[in-house]
């Protein structure tokens, strides 16, 4: 039955022509300027295709056409599609001619994504762009234009679809919920679908959000959105919603901590390495794989699409009560022109919980155990997908699956929970791992760690430090039964 269900998922070519069920991943070209050829993109393309991603949305600024060409060429070689997502922090009103000519340049490339035989194009923000001028400047190229315009701010009449970027709960003003104001991701879905009618809706899906730039850079920003079990719950939303398209935010935006691609991919460092070093996220790709297949098949359940049993776990590595004010990089002055800079703990930190999060993907029921710093939590996991969250304890983190009192698989995380400030910082990024344990994924030395020490107030070595083998497991002294996490966030 498993194989027959998966075979019912239509081909990419069929779905392109039918304007339905495509999965994209947002890809930041701005940090890949150190790549020297198309082959430097091959690993990203191969990994993305393996989990069911159909196309990379290439976020570009002006002057990045060489890297865009490399990405397109790699995609063609590896059987993936690509399209341009113009970053309108750089493409302002008046840039419509440049946007149109760039579309024309890549329109005939074999890797170019087409929907309904139209060249697919998107943006990040850009509400004030003149859509008709872009179409005219594209010199006869028929465009499927699905930008990140916002309901109430733009006329959706000239559009073929639209991207909703906000994959996190917020206060409606690009910050975490607070002061009694909560805007859910589901509310965004409703707003966009109402504005679009029958046009294509690109629904956002993101695993996390945390950024922590201080005065050492000109773009100081320091906030989080509530994340916790966001990825799992959002995939459940997507299976119910069945939108035209899904865009994963993101593949490689390390600066905002919502990457699901590998740390080892070649890239330059804007200072994000301070909270990204030793914090792999590829387990979130593993989690997404069966959900992508279920979405494409139109299923509301992931159970028939689990081909490899797996536990995916993640957690922050320090308690949020830990005081790092004396050594954190954000405690001095910063550029707050954007209104996004805050001293100390990131704005919204109190919306995060000090928990270990576990998602089980099982073909048959089993018992999941988590030993967090000596406290043993047990959870009866059904077949299919389920999730639970338990308070983390300082120390090692061990995870196991058992059936009939026999341990089927287990792994101890390479990263402990600590009660000291890593490199003197508040780090609200997540460490992600899997059972069975996956590859050891770390930043490569050189460009991806180049700005690591900028702004640090304590001595800290700019190199990966994940051990080759996990630490010793803390002996369990307490056992607590855990319950399934709610499948939906507050509404």
C-alpha positions in Angstrom: 0.0 0.0 0.0 2.9 2.4 0.8 4.3 2.3 -2.7 0.9 2.6 -4.4 0.1 5.7 -2.5 3.3 7.4 -3.3 3.0 6.5 -7.0 -0.3 8.5 -7.0 1.7 11.7 -6.5 1.7 13.4 -9.9 4.9 14.3 -11.6 6.4 17.8 -11.4 5.7 18.4 -15.1 2.0 17.6 -14.6 1.8 19.7 -11.5 3.4 22.7 -13.3 0.9 22.5 -16.1 -2.0 22.1 -13.7 -1.1 25.0 -11.3 -1.2 22.9 -8.2 0.8 21.3 -5.4 4.3 22.5 -5.7 6.8 23.0 -2.8 9.4 25.7 -2.9 12.3 26.6 -0.5 13.4 30.1 -0.2 17.2 30.3 -0.9 19.4 33.3 -0.1 21.7 34.0 -3.0 23.2 37.0 -1.0 25.3 34.7 1.1 26.6 32.5 -1.7 28.9 35.0 -3.4 31.9 32.8 -2.6 30.7 30.0 -4.8 32.9 29.6 -7.9 30.8 27.3 -10.2 27.5 25.6 -10.7 28.8 22.5 -9.0 29.0 24.4 -5.7 25.1 24.3 -5.8 24.8 20.6 -6.6 24.6 19.4 -3.0 21.8 21.8 -2.2 19.9 20.8 -5.3 20.3 17.1 -4.6 19.3 17.4 -1.0 16.2 19.5 -1.8 15.1 17.1 -4.5 15.5 14.1 -2.2 12.9 15.4 0.3 10.4 16.4 -2.4 11.1 20.1 -2.9 10.3 21.1 -6.5 12.0 24.5 -6.8 14.3 27.0 -5.1 13.0 30.5 -4.8 16.2 32.4 -5.4 16.2 35.5 -3.3 18.3 38.0 -5.1 19.6 41.5 -4.8 21.0 43.6 -7.7 24.3 42.4 -9.2 24.0 38.8 -8.3 23.3 37.4 -11.8 26.5 35.3 -11.9 25.4 33.2 -8.8 21.9 33.0 -10.2 23.3 31.5 -13.4 25.3 29.0 -11.4 22.1 28.0 -9.4 20.0 27.6 -12.6 22.7 25.5 -14.3 23.0 23.3 -11.2 19.3 22.9 -11.0 19.1 21.8 -14.6 21.8 19.2 -14.1 20.2 17.8 -10.9 16.5 17.8 -12.1 15.2 20.6 -9.9 13.5 23.9 -10.9 14.3 27.4 -9.9 12.7 30.9 -10.1 13.7 34.4 -9.1 12.3 36.0 -5.9 13.3 39.6 -6.2 14.3 41.1 -2.8 12.6 44.4 -2.9 14.8 45.9 -0.2 17.0 46.3 -3.2 14.5 46.4 -6.2 12.6 49.6 -5.4 9.8 51.3 -7.5 11.6 52.5 -10.6 13.4 49.1 -10.9 10.7 47.5 -13.0 12.8 47.6 -16.1 15.7 45.8 -14.4 13.3 43.3 -13.0 11.7 42.7 -16.4 15.0 42.3 -18.2 16.3 39.9 -15.5 13.2 37.8 -15.9 13.8 37.7 -19.7 17.4 36.7 -19.2 16.5 33.4 -17.4 13.1 32.7 -18.9 14.2 30.2 -21.4 16.6 28.3 -19.1 15.6 24.6 -18.8 15.6 24.9 -15.0 13.1 27.8 -15.0 9.9 26.9 -13.2 6.8 27.4 -15.3 3.2 27.2 -14.1 0.5 27.0 -16.7 3.3 27.5 -19.2 4.1 30.8 -17.7 7.5 31.9 -16.2 7.1 31.8 -12.4 8.3 34.9 -10.6 8.0 36.1 -7.0 9.4 38.7 -4.6 10.1 39.5 -1.0 7.9 42.5 -0.1 7.5 45.0 -3.0 3.9 46.2 -2.6 4.7 49.5 -4.5 6.0 47.9 -7.6 4.2 48.6 -10.9 3.2 45.1 -12.1 2.1 46.2 -15.6 5.5 47.9 -16.1 7.3 44.6 -15.1 5.3 42.6 -17.5 6.0 45.1 -20.3 9.7 45.2 -19.5 9.9 41.4 -19.7 9.7 41.7 -23.5 7.0 39.3 -24.4 7.7 36.7 -21.7 4.4 35.4 -20.2 4.8 35.7 -16.5 3.1 33.9 -13.6 3.6 36.7 -11.1 3.2 35.7 -7.4 4.9 38.3 -5.3 4.9 38.9 -1.5 2.3 41.6 -1.8 0.0 42.2 1.2 -3.8 42.2 1.3 -5.0 45.8 1.8 -1.7 47.3 0.7 -1.7 46.3 -3.0 -4.1 45.6 -5.8 -4.2 41.9 -6.3 -6.0 42.2 -9.7 -2.8 42.1 -11.9 -1.4 39.1 -10.0 -1.5 35.4 -10.8 -0.9 34.5 -7.1 0.8 35.8 -4.0 3.2 34.7 -1.3 2.4 35.1 2.3 5.8 35.4 4.2 4.5 35.4 7.8 4.9 31.8 8.9 5.0 32.8 12.6 2.5 34.1 15.2 3.0 37.8 15.6 1.6 41.0 17.0 0.7 42.2 13.5 3.7 44.5 13.5 6.6 42.0 12.7 7.3 41.1 16.4 6.2 38.3 18.7 2.7 38.4 20.2 2.3 40.6 23.2 0.1 43.0 25.1 -2.9 40.9 24.3 -2.3 41.1 20.5 -2.0 37.8 18.7 -2.1 37.4 14.9 -2.0 33.7 14.0 -0.5 32.2 10.9 -4.0 30.7 10.1 -5.4 34.3 10.1 -2.8 35.2 7.4 -3.9 32.2 5.4 -7.5 33.4 5.5 -6.6 37.0 4.6 -4.6 35.9 1.6 -7.1 33.4 0.3 -9.9 35.9 0.6 -7.8 38.5 -1.4 -6.7 36.0 -4.0 -10.0 34.1 -4.7 -9.2 31.4 -7.1 -5.6 32.6 -7.8 -2.6 30.8 -6.6 -1.7 31.0 -2.9 1.9 30.4 -1.7 1.4 29.4 1.9 4.4 29.9 4.3 6.0 27.2 6.4 8.8 28.0 8.7 10.5 26.0 11.6 11.9 28.8 13.7 12.8 32.5 14.0 15.6 34.0 16.0 18.1 36.8 15.1 20.6 38.5 17.3 22.7 41.1 15.6 24.2 43.8 17.8 26.1 47.0 17.3 28.9 45.2 15.5 26.8 45.5 12.3 24.8 48.3 10.6 21.7 46.1 10.5 21.2 45.6 14.2 18.2 43.4 15.0 17.4 41.2 18.0 14.0 39.4 18.3 12.3 36.0 18.1 8.9 34.7 17.0 7.4 31.9 19.1 8.7 28.7 17.4 8.8 25.7 19.6 6.7 23.0 17.8 5.8 25.4 14.9 7.1 23.3 12.1 5.1 20.2 13.0 1.9 22.1 13.7 2.3 24.0 10.5 2.7 20.9 8.4 -0.6 19.6 9.9 -2.1 22.9 8.9 -0.8 22.5 5.3 -2.3 19.0 5.0 -5.7 20.4 6.0 -5.4 23.6 4.0 -4.0 22.1 0.8 -2.8 25.4 -0.7 -1.8 25.8 -4.3 1.9 26.1 -3.3 4.0 25.9 -0.1 7.2 27.9 0.5 9.6 26.7 3.2 11.1 29.8 4.9 14.0 29.0 4.4 16.7 26.7 3.1 19.7 28.8 4.2 18.9 32.0 6.0 21.2 31.4 8.9 20.9 35.0 10.1 17.3 34.4 11.1 17.8 30.8 12.2 15.1 29.3 10.0 17.4 27.2 7.8 16.6 23.6 7.1 19.6 23.1 4.7 23.1 22.1 5.8 25.6 24.2 7.7 28.3 22.7 5.5 27.1 24.3 2.3 29.6 27.0 1.1 28.5 30.5 2.2 29.8 33.7 3.6 29.2 35.0 7.1 27.5 38.2 8.1 28.0 37.4 11.8 25.3 34.8 12.2 27.9 32.2 12.8 27.9 33.3 16.4 24.6 31.5 17.0 24.7 29.1 14.1 28.0 27.4 14.8 27.3 23.8 16.0 23.6 24.2 15.6 22.5 21.9 12.6 18.9 21.9 11.3 18.9 19.2 8.7 16.6 17.0 10.9 13.9 19.5 10.0 14.4 18.4 6.3 13.9 14.8 7.4 10.7 15.7 9.3 9.4 17.5 6.2 9.9 14.7 3.7 6.8 12.6 4.4 4.7 15.7 4.9 5.7 17.0 1.5 4.7 13.7 -0.1 1.3 13.7 1.8 0.6 17.3 0.7 1.3 16.5 -3.0 -1.0 13.5 -2.8 -3.8 15.5 -1.2 -3.8 13.5 2.0 -4.6 14.9 5.4 -2.5 12.2 7.1 1.2 11.5 6.8 1.0 7.9 8.0 1.1 6.2 4.6 4.2 8.3 3.5 6.6 7.3 6.3 9.2 5.2 4.6 11.9 5.4 7.3 11.0 5.4 11.0 12.6 8.3 12.8 12.6 10.6 15.8 13.3 14.3 15.2 14.2 16.4 18.3 15.2 19.9 18.9 15.8 22.3 21.8 17.5 25.6 22.7 20.8 25.0 24.5 20.3 27.4 27.5 17.4 28.3 29.8 15.8 31.6 28.9 16.4 32.8 32.5 20.1 32.6 32.1 21.6 36.1 32.5 24.2 37.0 29.8 23.9 40.8 30.0 27.5 41.2 31.1 28.9 39.6 28.0 26.2 39.7 25.3 26.9 41.6 22.0 23.6 43.4 22.0 24.1 45.2 25.4 25.8 48.3 23.8 24.3 50.8 21.3 23.0 49.5 18.0 21.5 50.9 14.8 17.8 50.9 15.5 16.6 52.6 12.3 14.5 49.6 11.6 13.0 49.4 15.1 14.2 45.8 15.3 17.0 46.3 17.8 16.7 45.5 21.5 19.3 45.2 24.3 19.9 41.8 25.9 17.5 38.9 25.5 15.8 39.0 22.2 12.4 40.7 22.1 9.7 38.1 22.4 12.0 35.6 24.3 9.3 35.0 26.9 7.1 33.4 24.2 9.5 30.5 23.9 9.5 27.5 26.3 12.4 25.7 27.9 11.4 22.4 26.4 12.8 19.5 24.4 10.5 18.9 21.4 10.2 15.5 19.8 8.3 14.4 16.7 7.9 10.7 16.0 7.4 9.3 12.5 6.5 5.6 13.1 5.0 2.7 11.0 3.7 1.1 14.2 3.2 2.2 17.8 6.1 2.5 20.2 7.3 4.0 23.4 9.5 7.1 23.1 11.8 8.0 26.0 13.8 11.2 26.6 16.5 11.4 29.2 17.0 15.1 29.7 19.7 15.8 32.2 18.7 12.8 34.3 15.0 13.1 34.1 13.4 10.3 32.1 10.2 11.2 30.2 8.2 8.4 28.5 5.6 8.8 25.8 3.3 6.2 24.1 3.6 7.2 20.4 1.0 5.9 17.9 1.7 4.9 14.3 2.0 7.9 12.0 3.2 11.3 13.3 2.9 12.6 16.8 4.7 15.2 18.9 5.4 15.9 22.6 7.3 18.5 24.5 8.9 18.1 28.0 10.9 20.5 30.1 14.6 20.3 29.4 17.2 19.8 32.2 20.9 20.9 32.1 23.1 18.1 30.8 23.0 15.4 28.1 19.9 14.6 26.0 19.2 11.0 25.1 16.3 9.7 22.9 15.1 6.2 22.3 12.3 4.2 20.7 11.2 0.9 22.3 8.7 -1.8 21.5 7.8 -4.7 23.8 10.4 -3.5 26.3 13.1 -3.8 23.7 15.0 -0.7 22.6 14.7 -0.4 18.8 16.9 2.6 18.2 18.5 5.4 20.3 20.9 8.3 20.1 22.4 10.8 22.5 22.6 14.3 21.2 26.0 15.8 20.5 24.9 19.0 22.2 24.2 19.4 25.9 21.9 21.9 27.5 24.2 24.3 29.5 23.7 26.9 32.1 26.6 29.1 30.9 26.4 31.7 28.1 27.8 30.2 24.8 30.6 32.6 23.7 29.0 35.0 26.2 25.8 35.3 24.2 22.1 34.9 24.4 21.5 32.1 21.9 17.9 31.4 21.0 18.6 29.2 18.0 17.7 25.5 18.1 19.8 22.4 18.0 18.1 19.7 15.8 19.0 16.0 15.8 17.5 12.7 14.8 17.3 9.1 15.9 18.9 7.3 14.2 21.6 9.9 14.3 22.3 11.7 11.1 25.6 13.1 9.7 27.7 15.5 11.7 26.9 18.8 10.0 29.1 21.8 10.9 30.2 25.1 9.4 33.2 24.9 7.2 36.2 26.9 8.3 37.0 30.1 6.5 34.2 32.2 4.9 31.3 30.7 6.9 33.0 31.7 10.2 34.7 34.9 9.0 32.7 37.3 11.2 32.3 34.9 14.2 34.4 37.0 16.6 33.1 40.4 15.6 31.6 42.1 18.7 32.3 39.2 21.1 33.3 40.3 24.6 34.8 36.9 25.6 37.5 34.8 24.0 35.8 32.1 21.8 37.4 30.0 19.1 35.8 30.5 15.6 35.6 26.8 14.7 33.1 24.0 15.0 33.3 22.2 18.3 30.6 19.4 18.1 32.3 16.3 19.4 32.8 13.3 17.2 31.0 11.1 19.7 28.1 12.1 22.1 28.7 12.9 25.8 28.0 10.3 28.5 24.3 10.0 29.3 23.3 11.4 32.7 21.9 8.6 34.9 18.1 8.9 35.2 16.8 9.5 38.7 13.2 10.5 37.9 10.7 9.1 35.5 7.7 11.2 34.3 5.0 10.2 31.8 4.6 12.7 29.0 1.5 13.5 26.9 1.0 14.4 23.3 1.4 18.1 22.5 -1.6 19.9 21.2 -1.7 19.7 17.4 -2.7 23.4 17.0 -1.2 26.6 18.5 -3.5 29.1 20.3 -6.0 30.9 18.0 
